[in-house]
Amino acid sequence: MTIIIGAEIRIEPSDMPKIREFAAEMVEKTTSLEPDTCITYSFSEDFNEPGLVRIFEVWVSDEALAEHFKTPHMAEFQKGMAGITVKSVVANRYEVSAYGPLRP
């Protein structure tokens, strides 16, 4: 079963340059070190709400996601987040039995 994580982190807009640095590293390490377990992993800034960061992840299994939380780059990411003013975090987990191209 495929696992999808959709998250929103609202931070102080002035912290965006800081989060960009370590979030980019998190994406790079996650997608390069976990290529057979992580299908998609991305961070994006909302165009209309300064300080809103969205995270979208697709994992091959619960086990793959659980291992991700144990990685050194996750620990580094958490250290980086300690220096960010976080206003709120909302994260949702979805279990998907099938997916494919969108057909109109």
Disulfide bonds with the S-S distance in Angstrom:
none
